[in-house]
Amino acid sequence: MKSWRLWVGLLVFLLPAAAFADDVHYQDFIVGDQAVGLGGAYTAIAADPSGLWYNPAGIVDVHSTSLSLSANLYGIQDASVGKKETILPEDPISKLSVVPSSAGFVQALGRTDMHGKRPFAFGVSFIVPSYRKFSSSEEGTSQDPVIGTYRHGYHRAFEDQTLWVSIGGAMRLHQRLSVGAAVVLIHRSVQDAASSFVATGFDGTEYLRYRSAMMDLNFSNDSLLLAVGLKLKLSERLFFGAMVRSPSVTIYSSGNMRFARSQSDGAGQSGFLPTPEEIEVKSQSQIWGEGRAGIAYVIPKILILSADVSVHMPTAYTLVEVDNPQARNALLIAPEVNRNPVINGNLGAEVQFLKRFTLGVGVFSNFSSAKTIGDPTRPAPARVHMLGGTLAVGIFSEHTITRIGMTYAQGSGSDVIPVNNPDQLALDAQQFIKVDLTQSYAYFFLASTFRY
């Protein structure tokens, strides 16, 4: 049976791979319209619908009505993992087209003052701060000196997206001080499907020995949190903003999973293991509090300089809970998430020129909250600290501001992935190895704000 164990070792493609689902980063890409060009340093400004994300108090500075739309038209994500001779060939994050976006509406209310500002505002925003979509397909025929010709294949499709829906309002308490609050509904959905097979013992018409497996996981969850903020005008050109998010509370989850494997040794020994139809899956995605503060220096219609710092509190939770042991062993994502406290920073500058154009540049950090990998024999989220930058060019018209640009981030760290050991039996006790991991993201975006 040694030859059998040799080729079924290829099925370790179905091992958990934490690189697909990212529960440990907070700034994979920057959301908003003007905020993108400022590298996400927007807490002290927040004067458009994305202010419900950065600082609800800022939306009161919208003059009348503001409608904002932003989309990343195309994205490229690349990863380089370890040494090819020690691990299975894989493509964990590679060249994917994505359309994460944000949209929102803000309406100012009340009588205008001498500065053209109104005392109240309310708004609604839809933000997609995290979106990952991946598909991979590999199939072919190979030769082995012991087992001869064998056929192998691997197919996987993965999608993980999060939507934040915020409803909030702001009030001007004083000419220099405003406050705001928002209720946020967070919806996350994950679909992960994979299949793999290896077949050998070709007799001229068909393969006599094979092993195959398939997994189909779908789950979603909803949670609520509260965000409150303030915005303070320190001087005619200097502004301060701060925002605090409460811990999230899961209010609903649903999901199901199916798993099956089969095998035959060509000599009468065969087996098939299906899980019951639609095993119930429980899930949660938890945020345990966050604080954000920023400062901005603004010369109207000429220059903006801004800086933000955000603090994310530690938390631990079970991302996905599966009671069936066979199905649980087939999970491709790490079911347990542990987040360390993390501090991220954002810096940005925007210059207006020729009265109708703007040029914005920014930098930001996207540090990992994953714990340091201590036990390399078990799957764990990748720990990669990233730094990024943004560049945006904008054009004004009477009622619109349109910006186009790009965001890029890169970082390196470590991950735990399966060892390329042919003596492993698929989906039984596995062996893992700690490897170096380098990741890079590039997104091209288009954003517009309509003001009336």
C-alpha distance (Angstrom), angle and dihedral (degrees) to the residues before:
residue distance angle dihedral
M1 . . .
K2 3.78 . .
S3 3.79 91.9 .
W4 3.81 89.1 50.7
R5 3.78 90.3 54.4
L6 3.78 89.5 48.4
W7 3.75 97.0 62.0
V8 3.79 99.1 33.6
G9 3.79 86.2 59.6
L10 3.77 85.9 77.1
L11 3.78 88.2 71.2
V12 3.78 91.9 75.0
F13 3.78 83.7 97.4
L14 3.79 82.4 91.9
L15 3.80 92.9 65.3
P16 3.80 121.2 115.6
A17 3.81 113.4 -79.3
A18 3.80 113.0 -170.4
A19 3.79 93.5 -170.7
F20 3.81 91.0 80.1
A21 3.80 97.8 61.3
D22 3.78 116.0 45.8
D23 3.81 112.9 -158.0
V24 3.78 95.1 150.9
H25 3.84 105.8 63.2
Y26 3.81 127.7 74.5
Q27 3.82 104.3 -171.6
D28 3.79 108.6 42.0
F29 3.79 86.5 149.0
I30 3.79 135.8 -7.4
V31 3.81 118.4 -102.0
G32 3.78 130.6 -152.1
D33 3.81 136.5 46.7
Q34 3.79 111.7 -89.8
A35 3.81 89.2 16.8
V36 3.81 92.1 67.5
G37 3.79 92.4 59.3
L38 3.81 89.6 48.8
G39 3.81 93.8 53.2
G40 3.81 91.0 -111.3
A41 3.82 94.1 -58.2
Y42 3.79 93.0 133.6
T43 3.82 108.7 117.5
A44 3.81 94.5 103.0
I45 3.84 91.9 49.1
A46 3.84 109.6 31.2
A47 3.81 92.0 152.2
D48 3.81 98.6 149.6
P49 3.83 135.6 54.5
S50 3.83 92.4 -75.2
G51 3.80 85.6 66.0
L52 3.79 87.1 86.3
W53 3.81 85.3 67.8
Y54 3.83 98.4 41.7
N55 3.82 103.2 29.7
P56 3.84 124.6 -19.9
A57 3.82 91.3 -153.9
G58 3.80 91.0 68.1
I59 3.81 96.9 65.5
V60 3.81 91.0 75.9
D61 3.82 87.5 73.7
V62 3.80 91.1 67.5
H63 3.82 103.4 112.4
S64 3.80 98.0 -140.5
T65 3.81 122.6 -38.1
S66 3.79 127.8 -4.2
L67 3.79 129.6 -175.0
S68 3.80 117.9 -175.1
L69 3.81 132.0 -169.7
S70 3.79 126.5 -179.9
A71 3.81 131.6 172.9
N72 3.78 137.4 174.2
L73 3.78 101.1 -135.1
Y74 3.79 98.1 -166.9
G75 3.76 136.0 4.5
I76 3.79 137.2 -169.6
Q77 3.81 122.1 -161.0
D78 3.79 120.9 -177.3
A79 3.78 133.6 -179.0
S80 3.80 133.9 -171.8
V81 3.79 114.2 -160.1
G82 3.79 128.7 -165.2
K83 3.79 123.0 -70.4
K84 3.77 118.2 -32.5
E85 3.81 93.7 -137.3
T86 3.83 93.5 59.6
I87 3.79 102.1 43.5
L88 3.74 138.8 44.8
P89 3.80 113.9 -89.9
E90 3.77 107.2 -101.5
D91 3.77 140.8 156.8
P92 3.82 103.2 -147.7
I93 3.81 99.2 171.8
S94 3.76 116.7 10.8
K95 3.81 139.1 156.4
L96 3.75 104.7 -39.2
S97 3.78 132.1 169.8
V98 3.79 112.6 -131.8
V99 3.78 137.1 174.1
P100 3.80 107.0 -161.3
S101 3.77 108.0 166.0
S102 3.77 148.0 167.7
A103 3.77 131.6 -142.0
G104 3.76 132.4 176.4
F105 3.76 149.4 158.5
V106 3.82 130.3 -143.9
Q107 3.79 127.1 -174.4
A108 3.82 121.8 -167.8
L109 3.81 115.9 -145.9
G110 3.79 137.5 -162.6
R111 3.76 134.5 33.9
T112 3.76 119.3 -38.1
D113 3.78 119.2 -115.4
M114 3.78 127.7 -140.8
H115 3.80 89.3 -78.8
G116 3.80 93.3 53.6
K117 3.83 92.7 -108.2
R118 3.80 126.2 133.7
P119 3.82 124.9 -141.8
F120 3.81 99.3 -129.1
A121 3.78 140.3 35.1
F122 3.78 138.0 174.4
G123 3.76 130.4 -168.0
V124 3.77 150.2 173.4
S125 3.79 125.0 -144.8
F126 3.81 136.3 -176.6
I127 3.80 113.9 -156.9
V128 3.80 129.2 -179.8
P129 3.82 101.8 -163.9
S130 3.80 95.1 167.1
Y131 3.80 130.0 34.4
R132 3.80 128.5 158.1
K133 3.76 126.0 173.6
F134 3.77 124.4 174.2
S135 3.78 138.1 166.7
S136 3.78 130.1 179.8
S137 3.78 133.6 179.7
E138 3.79 128.6 179.8
E139 3.79 129.0 167.0
G140 3.78 134.7 158.0
T141 3.79 150.7 128.0
S142 3.80 122.5 -99.2
Q143 3.80 139.2 179.0
D144 3.79 128.4 -124.4
P145 3.85 124.3 -174.9
V146 3.82 91.3 -134.8
I147 3.79 106.1 37.6
G148 3.79 99.6 24.2
T149 3.78 121.1 -147.1
Y150 3.80 116.2 10.5
R151 3.76 132.5 177.1
H152 3.81 121.5 -143.1
G153 3.78 136.9 177.0
Y154 3.78 141.9 172.1
H155 3.81 129.2 -169.7
R156 3.77 128.9 179.2
A157 3.81 138.4 168.9
F158 3.80 121.2 -173.7
E159 3.80 133.1 177.6
D160 3.81 128.6 173.3
Q161 3.80 121.4 174.2
T162 3.78 136.3 165.7
L163 3.80 126.7 -159.3
W164 3.82 124.2 -164.1
V165 3.81 115.5 -161.0
S166 3.81 112.0 -169.4
I167 3.80 129.0 -172.0
G168 3.76 116.3 -176.8
G169 3.75 151.2 136.9
A170 3.78 141.6 -144.3
M171 3.79 136.4 -152.4
R172 3.77 132.5 -160.7
L173 3.80 107.4 -130.7
H174 3.77 94.4 177.1
Q175 3.76 137.8 -1.8
R176 3.80 87.1 -94.5
L177 3.82 102.3 33.1
S178 3.79 133.9 60.6
V179 3.80 132.5 169.0
G180 3.77 132.8 -162.5
A181 3.79 144.6 176.2
A182 3.79 137.5 -163.6
V183 3.79 137.5 -168.7
V184 3.79 111.4 -139.9
L185 3.79 128.6 -157.9
I186 3.81 112.6 -161.4
H187 3.80 117.6 -159.9
R188 3.79 120.8 -174.3
S189 3.79 127.0 -178.4
V190 3.81 129.4 -176.8
Q191 3.80 129.4 -171.1
D192 3.79 118.9 -176.3
A193 3.80 123.4 171.1
A194 3.80 128.0 168.6
S195 3.78 140.4 164.4
S196 3.78 132.3 -175.3
F197 3.80 137.1 179.8
V198 3.79 141.1 176.9
A199 3.83 121.7 -169.1
T200 3.81 131.4 -178.5
G201 3.80 140.0 159.5
F202 3.81 95.0 77.3
D203 3.84 110.2 -167.4
G204 3.80 96.6 -174.2
T205 3.80 95.9 -88.0
E206 3.79 106.5 41.3
Y207 3.81 144.8 -2.4
L208 3.81 114.3 -96.8
R209 3.80 99.9 -165.8
Y210 3.78 124.3 48.0
R211 3.75 146.7 147.2
S212 3.79 125.0 -159.0
A213 3.78 138.8 171.3
M214 3.80 137.8 -176.4
M215 3.79 133.9 -168.3
D216 3.80 130.8 -172.2
L217 3.82 119.3 -175.8
N218 3.81 126.8 177.9
F219 3.78 126.7 168.7
S220 3.77 141.2 150.9
N221 3.77 136.2 -175.9
D222 3.79 138.7 -171.1
S223 3.79 128.2 -150.7
L224 3.79 138.7 172.6
L225 3.78 133.6 -138.8
L226 3.80 138.2 167.5
A227 3.81 125.8 -127.1
V228 3.81 123.8 -164.5
G229 3.79 128.1 -179.4
L230 3.78 147.5 170.1
K231 3.78 134.4 -151.6
L232 3.80 122.2 -157.6
K233 3.78 127.9 -168.3
L234 3.80 103.3 -143.5
S235 3.79 94.6 -179.8
E236 3.77 138.6 -19.1
R237 3.81 90.7 -72.8
L238 3.79 105.5 20.1
F239 3.82 124.0 81.2
F240 3.80 134.3 -179.6
G241 3.81 126.6 -160.4
A242 3.80 135.2 -178.2
M243 3.79 134.2 -178.4
V244 3.81 134.1 -176.1
R245 3.81 126.3 -164.5
S246 3.79 120.8 -158.3
P247 3.81 123.1 -133.6
S248 3.79 111.5 -81.3
V249 3.79 122.9 -112.1
T250 3.81 120.2 -149.7
I251 3.80 110.0 -130.4
Y252 3.80 101.8 171.5
S253 3.78 141.2 10.3
S254 3.77 135.6 173.0
G255 3.78 136.4 171.0
N256 3.74 148.8 134.8
M257 3.77 139.0 -149.8
R258 3.79 135.7 -160.6
F259 3.77 126.5 -166.5
A260 3.81 134.3 175.3
R261 3.78 137.5 167.7
S262 3.79 132.6 -177.4
Q263 3.79 137.3 -177.7
S264 3.79 144.0 178.1
D265 3.80 129.8 -171.9
G266 3.81 93.6 -158.2
A267 3.83 92.2 -116.2
G268 3.77 99.9 84.3
Q269 3.78 98.0 -79.5
S270 3.78 109.7 117.2
G271 3.76 140.0 143.5
F272 3.78 144.5 -174.8
L273 3.80 126.6 -160.2
P274 3.79 117.8 -172.5
T275 3.78 123.8 173.8
P276 3.80 118.5 -132.5
E277 3.77 113.5 -83.0
E278 3.79 113.2 -80.9
I279 3.78 103.9 -5.6
E280 3.80 107.8 -150.5
V281 3.79 113.7 -107.5
K282 3.81 126.3 -162.8
S283 3.79 122.1 -158.4
Q284 3.78 145.1 170.1
S285 3.80 137.7 -175.4
Q286 3.77 110.7 -155.5
I287 3.79 135.2 -163.2
W288 3.79 114.8 -170.5
G289 3.79 101.6 -159.5
E290 3.79 132.5 -58.5
G291 3.79 136.4 -155.3
R292 3.79 128.2 -160.8
A293 3.81 131.5 -175.7
G294 3.79 132.4 176.6
I295 3.76 145.6 172.5
A296 3.80 128.9 -151.0
Y297 3.78 135.2 -170.1
V298 3.80 110.4 -154.2
I299 3.80 131.2 -172.2
P300 3.83 101.2 -178.3
K301 3.80 114.6 -115.1
I302 3.82 90.9 -1.9
L303 3.82 117.0 58.0
I304 3.82 144.5 -0.2
L305 3.80 124.1 -170.8
S306 3.79 116.3 -179.6
A307 3.80 142.3 169.0
D308 3.81 133.4 -171.8
V309 3.77 137.3 -173.2
S310 3.81 123.9 -166.5
V311 3.80 129.9 -167.5
H312 3.81 121.9 -157.6
M313 3.79 119.7 -163.7
P314 3.84 123.5 -133.5
T315 3.79 121.9 -100.2
A316 3.80 142.4 164.4
Y317 3.78 127.6 -153.2
T318 3.79 144.9 151.1
L319 3.79 107.7 -101.5
V320 3.79 94.5 -168.2
E321 3.81 128.8 8.9
V322 3.81 120.2 -160.8
D323 3.81 119.9 177.4
N324 3.81 97.2 -166.1
P325 3.85 106.4 88.9
Q326 3.82 96.8 -150.7
A327 3.79 91.9 50.9
R328 3.80 92.4 43.9
N329 3.81 90.6 55.6
A330 3.80 89.3 54.1
L331 3.81 95.5 56.9
L332 3.80 111.8 126.8
I333 3.81 94.8 -159.1
A334 3.79 128.2 60.5
P335 3.83 105.4 -99.2
E336 3.83 95.9 -155.0
V337 3.82 121.6 65.0
N338 3.81 124.5 -164.8
R339 3.80 118.6 -178.5
N340 3.78 125.8 -165.1
P341 3.83 120.9 -152.4
V342 3.81 110.9 -84.8
I343 3.81 135.0 -167.3
N344 3.81 118.2 -156.5
G345 3.79 130.3 -175.5
N346 3.81 137.1 -153.6
L347 3.82 131.0 -166.4
G348 3.79 127.1 -177.6
A349 3.78 145.8 167.6
E350 3.79 131.5 -168.9
V351 3.80 126.3 -171.7
Q352 3.80 124.9 -166.8
F353 3.81 116.5 -149.5
L354 3.80 138.2 173.1
K355 3.83 86.2 16.8
R356 3.81 92.5 -91.5
F357 3.81 105.9 55.8
T358 3.79 137.4 67.7
L359 3.78 133.1 -168.1
G360 3.78 118.2 -159.9
V361 3.80 130.4 -174.9
G362 3.78 129.4 178.2
V363 3.78 145.5 166.8
F364 3.80 129.8 -151.1
S365 3.78 142.5 173.5
N366 3.79 126.2 -126.5
F367 3.77 102.9 -171.4
S368 3.79 120.5 -178.2
S369 3.78 120.4 -113.0
A370 3.82 91.6 -160.4
K371 3.76 116.1 122.9
T372 3.79 119.2 -109.2
I373 3.79 108.5 -85.3
G374 3.79 105.2 -107.2
D375 3.80 105.3 160.3
P376 3.82 109.1 44.1
T377 3.82 91.6 -174.9
R378 3.81 93.3 75.5
P379 3.83 130.9 57.7
A380 3.80 114.7 -99.1
P381 3.81 137.5 167.8
A382 3.79 114.5 -84.2
R383 3.81 115.5 -101.6
V384 3.82 107.5 -142.7
H385 3.81 124.3 153.4
M386 3.81 112.2 -152.9
L387 3.80 137.1 -165.7
G388 3.78 123.5 -163.0
G389 3.76 147.1 176.7
T390 3.80 139.7 -152.6
L391 3.79 134.7 -149.7
A392 3.81 124.2 -171.3
V393 3.78 136.8 173.0
G394 3.80 118.6 -160.0
I395 3.78 136.4 -167.6
F396 3.82 127.3 -159.4
S397 3.76 129.2 -143.9
E398 3.79 129.2 171.4
H399 3.80 95.0 -79.5
T400 3.81 105.9 7.7
I401 3.78 142.7 62.6
T402 3.81 115.4 -162.3
R403 3.78 123.2 -170.8
I404 3.78 131.0 -173.4
G405 3.78 126.5 -176.4
M406 3.77 147.5 108.9
T407 3.78 142.6 -93.0
Y408 3.79 124.1 -148.4
A409 3.81 131.1 -176.9
Q410 3.79 133.9 172.6
G411 3.77 137.0 177.4
S412 3.77 145.8 152.3
G413 3.76 136.5 -141.2
S414 3.78 138.4 120.7
D415 3.79 141.0 -61.6
V416 3.81 139.2 -176.4
I417 3.81 115.6 -124.4
P418 3.83 137.7 161.4
V419 3.79 120.1 -72.6
N420 3.80 116.2 -121.0
N421 3.79 92.9 -119.7
P422 3.84 115.3 149.2
D423 3.82 91.2 -160.0
Q424 3.80 91.4 69.7
L425 3.78 117.5 102.1
A426 3.76 112.3 -135.8
L427 3.79 115.8 -100.7
D428 3.82 94.5 2.0
A429 3.81 126.3 94.7
Q430 3.80 106.4 -26.8
Q431 3.78 137.9 -161.2
F432 3.79 124.7 -134.9
I433 3.77 138.2 -168.5
K434 3.80 134.2 -153.8
V435 3.82 111.6 -123.5
D436 3.78 139.5 174.8
L437 3.80 114.6 -98.5
T438 3.81 129.1 -162.6
Q439 3.80 120.6 -171.5
S440 3.80 133.8 -176.4
Y441 3.80 132.4 -177.9
A442 3.81 128.9 -165.6
Y443 3.81 123.9 -178.3
F444 3.79 131.8 178.8
F445 3.79 114.6 -153.5
L446 3.79 143.1 -171.8
A447 3.82 121.4 -160.7
S448 3.79 134.3 176.6
T449 3.80 134.3 -176.2
F450 3.80 120.8 -161.9
R451 3.81 116.6 -156.2
Y452 3.80 126.0 -169.3
